[in-house]
């Protein structure tokens, strides 16, 4: 029987933790996913209660504003909260303009389609978007593209995984949009908010666990931290 290598086990656990934290951080963490999901829930609940598109739209927008204020008060990044505000504001404006509640979800559906297309194109041209997102966080920047072919292959596989998993959302939701069934569209949009993203993040994590370690990018001498 082979002897157990505690150092190897520690290295594996460290790699697992780093990969998981990197993926979670890149997509805004749990808070980021909540910030992007709850406004849609508030919209459909408010619409069911009042049956008024403006009330539902302003309720969702008010929640986004609260998220931004809370993050500012805690001195946290507002990147994901602000992107949520923009999407909700656009959906609110369109739905109030047309008077159709289902139009609140139209910008998000179009964004999902565009995002999947961008992911697919990035993988095809060998600049996989997952690598572009994670490279600065891992400190490797773009060394994975020329110096680390195994890492490039892993990022490419992860990007295609995102295309497949995230592409299921518009395939399910767009037909519902054209049926004008606001309730089913709204509840399914909420239900399909976090689970597919968590699945895509888990698949990415598993792929990166089997990938070669990142090669840290070397900073120019004038950017290196001066010795004290």
C-alpha positions as CSV (number, residue, x, y, z in Angstrom):
1,X,0.0,0.0,0.0
2,X,1.3,3.5,-0.9
3,X,2.2,5.8,1.9
4,X,-0.1,8.7,2.4
5,X,1.5,12.0,1.4
6,X,0.1,14.7,3.8
7,X,1.9,17.4,1.8
8,X,0.2,16.3,-1.4
9,X,-3.1,16.3,0.4
10,X,-2.5,19.9,1.7
11,X,-1.5,21.0,-1.8
12,X,-4.6,19.5,-3.3
13,X,-6.8,21.2,-0.7
14,X,-5.1,24.5,-1.3
15,X,-5.6,24.2,-5.0
16,X,-9.2,23.3,-4.5
17,X,-9.8,26.3,-2.2
18,X,-8.0,28.7,-4.5
19,X,-9.9,27.5,-7.6
20,X,-13.3,27.8,-5.8
21,X,-12.5,31.2,-4.3
22,X,-11.3,32.5,-7.7
23,X,-14.4,31.4,-9.5
24,X,-16.7,32.7,-6.8
25,X,-14.9,36.1,-6.7
26,X,-15.0,36.6,-10.4
27,X,-18.8,36.4,-10.5
28,X,-19.5,38.6,-7.5
29,X,-19.9,35.9,-4.9
30,X,-23.2,34.9,-3.3
31,X,-24.0,38.6,-2.7
32,X,-23.6,39.4,-6.4
33,X,-25.9,36.6,-7.4
34,X,-28.5,37.7,-4.9
35,X,-28.3,41.3,-6.1
36,X,-29.0,40.1,-9.6
37,X,-31.9,37.8,-8.7
38,X,-34.0,39.5,-6.1
39,X,-35.2,42.5,-8.2
40,X,-36.9,40.1,-10.6
41,X,-38.6,38.4,-7.7
42,X,-39.8,41.7,-6.3
43,X,-41.2,42.7,-9.7
44,X,-43.3,39.6,-10.2
45,X,-44.6,39.7,-6.6
46,X,-45.5,43.4,-6.8
47,X,-47.2,42.9,-10.1
48,X,-49.3,40.0,-8.8
49,X,-50.4,42.2,-5.8
50,X,-51.1,45.4,-7.7
51,X,-51.5,44.4,-11.3
52,X,-49.8,47.6,-12.2
53,X,-46.6,47.6,-14.2
54,X,-45.2,51.0,-13.0
55,X,-45.6,49.9,-9.3
56,X,-43.8,46.6,-9.9
57,X,-41.1,48.3,-11.9
58,X,-40.4,51.0,-9.4
59,X,-40.4,48.4,-6.6
60,X,-37.7,46.4,-8.3
61,X,-35.7,49.5,-9.0
62,X,-36.0,50.7,-5.4
63,X,-34.5,47.4,-4.2
64,X,-31.6,47.8,-6.6
65,X,-31.0,51.3,-5.2
66,X,-31.0,49.8,-1.6
67,X,-28.3,47.3,-2.7
68,X,-26.1,50.0,-4.0
69,X,-26.5,52.2,-0.9
70,X,-25.7,49.2,1.4
71,X,-22.6,48.3,-0.6
72,X,-21.4,52.0,-0.5
73,X,-22.0,52.2,3.2
74,X,-19.9,49.0,3.7
75,X,-17.3,50.3,1.3
76,X,-17.7,47.3,-0.9
77,X,-17.5,47.2,-4.7
78,X,-20.7,48.2,-6.4
79,X,-19.8,46.6,-9.8
80,X,-22.4,43.8,-9.7
81,X,-25.0,45.9,-7.8
82,X,-24.6,48.7,-10.4
83,X,-24.9,46.4,-13.3
84,X,-28.1,45.1,-11.7
85,X,-29.4,48.6,-11.4
86,X,-28.8,49.3,-15.1
87,X,-30.5,46.1,-16.2
88,X,-33.5,46.6,-14.0
89,X,-33.8,50.3,-14.9
90,X,-33.8,49.4,-18.6
91,X,-36.4,46.7,-18.1
92,X,-38.5,49.0,-16.0
93,X,-38.4,51.8,-18.6
94,X,-39.3,49.4,-21.5
95,X,-42.2,47.8,-19.5
96,X,-43.6,51.1,-18.4
97,X,-43.3,52.5,-22.0
98,X,-45.1,49.5,-23.6
99,X,-47.4,48.7,-20.6
100,X,-46.5,45.0,-21.0
101,X,-45.2,43.4,-17.8
102,X,-43.3,40.7,-19.7
103,X,-41.1,43.5,-21.3
104,X,-39.4,44.0,-17.9
105,X,-37.6,40.7,-18.6
106,X,-36.7,41.4,-22.2
107,X,-33.3,43.2,-21.6
108,X,-32.2,40.3,-19.4
109,X,-33.1,37.7,-22.0
110,X,-31.3,39.6,-24.7
111,X,-28.3,40.0,-22.4
112,X,-28.2,36.2,-21.9
113,X,-28.2,35.6,-25.6
114,X,-25.5,38.2,-26.2
115,X,-23.4,36.8,-23.3
116,X,-23.6,33.3,-24.7
117,X,-22.6,34.5,-28.2
118,X,-19.7,36.4,-26.8
119,X,-18.5,33.4,-24.8
120,X,-18.7,31.1,-27.8
121,X,-16.8,33.6,-30.0
122,X,-14.1,34.1,-27.4
123,X,-13.6,30.3,-27.2
124,X,-13.4,30.0,-31.0
125,X,-10.8,32.7,-31.4
126,X,-8.7,31.2,-28.5
127,X,-9.3,34.1,-26.1
128,X,-11.7,32.3,-23.8
129,X,-13.7,34.7,-21.7
130,X,-13.3,32.7,-18.5
131,X,-9.5,33.1,-18.8
132,X,-9.9,36.8,-19.4
133,X,-12.0,37.1,-16.2
134,X,-9.9,34.9,-14.0
135,X,-6.4,35.8,-15.2
136,X,-6.2,39.1,-13.3
137,X,-7.6,37.5,-10.2
138,X,-5.1,34.6,-10.2
139,X,-2.2,36.9,-11.0
140,X,-1.4,35.1,-14.2
141,X,-3.0,37.8,-16.4
142,X,-2.6,36.4,-20.0
143,X,0.4,34.0,-19.4
144,X,-2.1,31.1,-19.9
145,X,-2.5,32.0,-23.6
146,X,1.2,31.5,-24.8
147,X,3.1,30.0,-21.9
148,X,0.6,27.6,-20.4
149,X,-1.3,25.5,-23.1
150,X,-2.9,23.2,-20.5
151,X,-4.3,26.3,-18.8
152,X,-5.6,27.6,-22.1
153,X,-7.3,24.3,-22.8
154,X,-8.9,24.4,-19.4
155,X,-10.2,27.9,-19.8
156,X,-11.6,27.0,-23.3
157,X,-13.4,24.0,-21.9
158,X,-14.8,26.1,-19.0
159,X,-16.0,28.7,-21.4
160,X,-17.8,26.2,-23.6
161,X,-19.4,24.8,-20.4
162,X,-20.8,28.3,-19.7
163,X,-22.1,28.5,-23.2
164,X,-24.1,25.3,-22.8
165,X,-25.3,25.8,-19.3
166,X,-26.2,29.5,-19.5
167,X,-27.7,29.0,-23.0
168,X,-30.4,26.9,-21.5
169,X,-32.0,30.0,-19.9
170,X,-33.0,31.9,-23.0
171,X,-33.9,28.7,-24.8
172,X,-36.5,28.1,-22.0
173,X,-37.6,31.6,-21.3
174,X,-37.8,33.2,-24.8
175,X,-40.7,31.0,-25.9
176,X,-42.5,31.9,-22.7
177,X,-41.9,35.6,-23.3
178,X,-43.9,35.3,-26.6
179,X,-46.8,33.6,-24.9
180,X,-47.2,36.7,-22.7
181,X,-47.5,34.5,-19.6
182,X,-46.0,36.9,-17.2
183,X,-46.4,34.8,-14.1
184,X,-44.7,31.7,-15.5
185,X,-42.0,33.8,-17.1
186,X,-41.3,35.8,-14.0
187,X,-41.2,32.8,-11.6
188,X,-39.1,30.7,-14.0
189,X,-36.7,33.7,-14.5
190,X,-36.1,33.8,-10.8
191,X,-35.8,30.0,-10.5
192,X,-33.3,29.9,-13.3
193,X,-31.3,32.8,-11.9
194,X,-28.8,31.3,-9.4
195,X,-28.9,27.4,-10.0
196,X,-27.4,27.5,-13.6
197,X,-24.8,30.0,-12.5
198,X,-23.8,27.8,-9.5
199,X,-23.6,24.8,-11.8
200,X,-21.4,26.6,-14.3
201,X,-19.2,27.8,-11.5
202,X,-18.9,24.3,-10.1
203,X,-18.0,22.9,-13.5
204,X,-15.4,25.6,-14.0
205,X,-14.0,24.8,-10.6
206,X,-13.7,21.1,-11.4
207,X,-12.0,21.9,-14.7
208,X,-9.5,24.2,-13.0
209,X,-8.7,21.6,-10.4
210,X,-7.3,19.3,-13.1
211,X,-5.5,22.2,-15.0
212,X,-1.8,23.1,-14.6
213,X,-1.2,25.7,-12.0
214,X,-1.2,29.3,-13.2
215,X,2.1,31.0,-14.2
216,X,2.2,34.3,-12.4
217,X,2.8,37.3,-14.7
218,X,6.0,39.2,-14.1
219,X,5.6,42.8,-13.3
220,X,7.9,45.4,-14.9
221,X,10.7,46.6,-12.6
222,X,9.1,50.0,-12.2
223,X,5.8,48.4,-11.1
224,X,7.4,46.1,-8.5
225,X,6.9,47.0,-4.9
226,X,9.9,48.9,-3.6
227,X,11.9,47.2,-0.8
228,X,11.5,48.7,2.6
